[in-house]
């Protein structure tokens, strides 16, 4: 019983770690491309 619980918790931990890593990568990508995107939108909409 305890082995199954440990295995599940490790799997959940890995899953949550992968999700967090993906979110961080998306945020980093948006921060890197965000400046270009905001500049492009400002130019496009004449802000």
Buried (B, 14 or more C-beta within 10 A) or exposed (E): EEEEEEEEEEEEEEEEEEEEEEEEEEEEEEEEEEEEEEEEEEEEEEE
